[in-house]
Amino acid sequence: MLYVTQAIITVSQVGEGRDKIFTIPFVTEYEIESSWDMLTSTMKLKLPKKCRVKQDTGEWLYLSNDSGYNSNIGGFTEAKPLFMRGDMIYFSVGYLSRVDGKEHLIMTEPYLFQGFISRVAPGMTYEIECEDAMWLLKQIPTPIGQKQWEGMTVNQIVQKIYNDAKSNKLSKLYQYVQKGVNFTIQNTNEGTVTEVIFNVENMWTQGESLAEFLGRLKRQYKLNSYFRGTDLRLGMPAYISGDYVEHTLDFQQNIIEAY
């Protein structure tokens, strides 16, 4: 029995003339920062600077900026860039188990990280910086004014701004909606003794992004906002039973080394 650590990166391109969905089954290094106390969870990936990956379609994917190759990671040739800011990204890790000559892939479920590429930096290795779905809320502007929010709760305000952006063909969000992106907005305190009933007669939006508005709610009213997958959670800190995950550690099964 042999266990090998495994990483799978799936990228869905976004933008004119860029519609590839491809997979890279390895990573040189990764770092993830995520917490309910953070407005935006982040991930950094490092990939080798020059290699190729065969896709399920049989196509070879080249991580290179050489003009002779059919893929371009950084946009330094006439070819469409392989990675760009705003591309959707999904990341999983796990083990490749070989038992009696048969392979079994055991991966994290759901994804260890899902979000959007925020920066691509070529160097000794390629660095790809990513943010969770809060990146997309940073692209959604809020209206300027106060009167329209009278008598509405915070959840209702956020839902209204999000729904308006979804249906606006000129908004950044609209092109992602066409690719199947959709968020749910959840009150983390609904139905509990700590449920926040927040009438915002004195609340206003200032034309800042929706993410900046959520950040202001945290500073002024201690209301946390964070994403878990495609769920935007808004409210006071609370235990979410659905987040509970039970792990079973078993020698000769999923323990690589013990001291």
C-alpha positions in Angstrom: 0.0 0.0 0.0 1.4 3.4 -1.0 0.0 6.8 -0.3 1.1 9.9 -2.2 0.0 13.4 -1.5 -2.1 14.8 -4.4 -3.3 18.3 -5.4 -5.7 19.2 -8.1 -6.2 22.7 -9.5 -9.2 23.4 -11.8 -9.4 26.7 -13.6 -12.3 28.1 -15.5 -11.3 30.9 -17.7 -13.4 34.1 -17.9 -13.2 36.8 -20.6 -13.5 37.4 -24.3 -12.0 34.5 -26.3 -11.1 32.6 -23.1 -13.4 29.7 -22.4 -11.1 26.8 -21.4 -11.7 24.7 -18.3 -8.5 22.8 -17.5 -6.9 20.8 -14.6 -3.4 20.8 -13.2 -2.8 17.7 -10.9 0.1 19.1 -8.9 1.4 22.2 -7.1 4.8 23.2 -5.9 3.6 25.0 -2.8 0.3 26.4 -1.5 -0.8 28.6 1.4 -4.4 29.2 2.5 -5.6 31.7 5.1 -9.3 31.3 6.0 -11.3 32.2 9.1 -14.8 33.4 10.0 -13.1 36.5 11.4 -11.6 37.4 8.0 -13.7 39.2 5.4 -11.7 37.6 2.6 -10.0 34.2 2.6 -6.9 33.9 0.4 -4.8 31.3 -1.2 -1.3 31.4 -2.8 -0.2 28.8 -5.3 3.2 28.2 -6.7 3.6 26.2 -10.0 6.7 25.1 -11.8 7.8 27.6 -14.5 8.2 25.2 -17.4 6.3 22.0 -17.8 3.4 20.5 -19.6 0.2 18.7 -18.5 -1.9 16.3 -20.6 -5.7 17.0 -20.3 -8.5 14.4 -20.5 -9.2 15.6 -24.0 -5.7 14.6 -25.1 -4.6 18.3 -25.4 -1.2 19.3 -23.9 -1.3 22.2 -21.6 2.0 24.1 -21.4 3.0 26.2 -18.4 5.4 28.5 -20.3 5.7 31.8 -22.0 7.5 30.4 -25.0 5.9 31.6 -28.2 6.3 28.1 -29.8 3.9 26.5 -27.3 0.1 26.6 -27.5 -0.5 28.0 -24.1 0.7 31.2 -22.4 0.7 31.6 -18.7 1.4 35.2 -18.4 0.2 37.1 -21.5 3.6 37.9 -22.9 2.9 36.6 -26.4 0.1 36.9 -28.8 -1.6 33.8 -27.3 -4.4 34.2 -24.9 -3.1 34.1 -21.3 -3.6 30.8 -19.5 -4.3 32.5 -16.2 -5.9 35.9 -15.7 -7.3 38.0 -12.9 -10.9 37.0 -12.4 -10.6 33.4 -13.6 -12.5 31.0 -11.4 -10.3 28.5 -9.5 -11.0 25.4 -7.4 -8.3 23.6 -5.3 -8.4 20.2 -3.6 -5.7 18.1 -1.9 -5.7 14.5 -0.8 -4.0 11.1 -1.3 -3.5 8.8 -4.3 -3.8 5.3 -2.8 -2.6 2.3 -4.7 -3.9 -1.0 -3.4 -3.3 -4.3 -5.2 -2.4 -2.4 -8.3 -5.6 -0.3 -8.3 -5.6 3.5 -7.7 -8.0 5.3 -5.4 -8.1 9.0 -5.3 -9.2 10.4 -1.9 -9.7 14.2 -2.1 -11.0 16.9 0.2 -14.7 17.4 -0.2 -15.9 20.1 -0.7 -13.0 22.0 -2.2 -10.3 23.1 0.2 -10.5 26.5 -1.6 -12.7 27.9 -4.3 -12.7 31.5 -5.5 -11.1 33.8 -8.1 -7.6 34.6 -9.3 -6.6 38.1 -8.0 -3.0 38.2 -9.3 -0.5 36.3 -11.4 3.2 36.9 -10.7 5.9 35.2 -12.8 9.2 34.6 -11.0 11.4 31.6 -10.3 8.1 29.8 -10.0 4.7 31.1 -11.1 2.8 32.6 -8.1 -1.0 32.7 -8.4 -2.8 34.7 -5.7 -6.5 34.0 -5.1 -9.4 35.3 -3.1 -12.7 33.6 -2.2 -16.0 34.8 -3.5 -15.5 38.1 -1.6 -13.4 39.1 -4.6 -16.5 39.2 -6.7 -18.4 41.3 -4.2 -15.5 43.8 -4.4 -16.5 44.3 -8.1 -20.1 45.2 -7.1 -20.7 48.9 -6.3 -23.4 50.0 -3.8 -25.8 52.9 -4.5 -25.2 56.3 -3.0 -27.8 57.3 -0.5 -29.8 56.3 2.6 -33.5 56.7 2.1 -34.1 53.6 0.0 -32.9 51.4 2.9 -35.3 52.6 5.5 -37.1 49.8 7.3 -34.8 47.1 5.8 -32.6 44.7 7.6 -28.9 44.3 6.7 -29.6 40.9 5.0 -32.3 42.5 2.9 -30.0 45.3 1.9 -27.2 43.0 0.9 -29.7 40.7 -1.0 -31.1 43.7 -2.9 -27.7 45.0 -4.0 -26.7 41.5 -5.1 -29.9 40.8 -7.0 -29.7 44.2 -8.8 -26.1 43.4 -9.9 -27.1 39.9 -11.1 -29.7 41.3 -13.5 -27.5 44.2 -14.7 -25.8 43.2 -18.0 -23.2 45.9 -17.5 -22.2 44.7 -14.0 -19.1 42.5 -13.4 -21.2 39.9 -11.7 -23.5 39.4 -14.7 -20.8 37.5 -16.8 -20.2 35.2 -13.9 -23.9 34.5 -13.4 -23.9 33.4 -17.1 -21.3 30.8 -16.1 -23.5 29.4 -13.3 -22.1 31.4 -10.4 -24.7 32.1 -7.7 -24.4 33.0 -4.0 -26.8 32.5 -1.1 -27.0 35.0 1.7 -27.4 33.4 5.1 -28.2 35.0 8.5 -25.9 33.0 10.9 -28.1 33.9 13.8 -31.5 33.2 12.3 -33.8 31.3 14.7 -31.3 31.5 17.6 -31.4 33.5 20.8 -28.7 35.8 19.4 -30.6 36.5 16.1 -29.9 40.1 15.0 -33.0 42.1 14.2 -31.3 45.1 12.8 -33.6 47.9 11.5 -31.3 50.2 9.6 -33.1 53.5 9.4 -29.8 55.3 9.9 -27.8 53.0 7.5 -26.5 54.4 4.3 -24.4 53.2 1.3 -21.7 55.5 -0.1 -21.0 54.0 -3.5 -18.3 51.8 -2.1 -18.1 48.1 -3.2 -20.4 45.6 -1.5 -17.4 44.0 0.2 -16.3 47.4 1.6 -19.9 47.9 2.9 -19.7 44.6 4.7 -16.3 45.6 6.1 -17.9 48.8 7.5 -20.7 46.7 9.1 -18.0 44.7 10.9 -16.2 47.8 12.1 -19.3 49.7 13.2 -21.7 47.0 14.3 -19.5 43.9 14.9 -21.4 42.0 12.2 -19.1 39.4 10.6 -19.3 38.5 6.9 -17.5 35.6 5.4 -17.9 33.0 2.7 -18.1 29.2 3.0 -18.1 28.0 -0.6 -20.9 30.0 -2.2 -22.7 30.8 1.1 -22.3 34.4 2.3 -22.7 34.3 6.1 -23.7 37.6 7.8 -24.3 38.1 11.5 -22.8 37.7 14.9 -20.3 34.7 15.4 -22.3 31.5 15.8 -21.7 27.7 15.6 -22.9 26.2 12.3 -23.6 22.6 12.7 -23.3 21.9 9.0 -19.6 22.8 9.2 -18.9 19.9 11.5 -16.6 17.3 9.8 -15.5 14.0 11.4 -12.1 12.6 10.5 -11.1 9.0 11.2 -7.4 8.4 11.6 -6.3 4.9 10.8 -2.8 3.4 10.7 -1.9 1.9 7.4 -4.9 3.8 5.9 -4.5 7.5 6.1 -1.6 8.2 8.5 1.7 8.7 6.7 3.9 9.2 9.7 3.6 9.3 13.5 5.9 10.2 16.3 
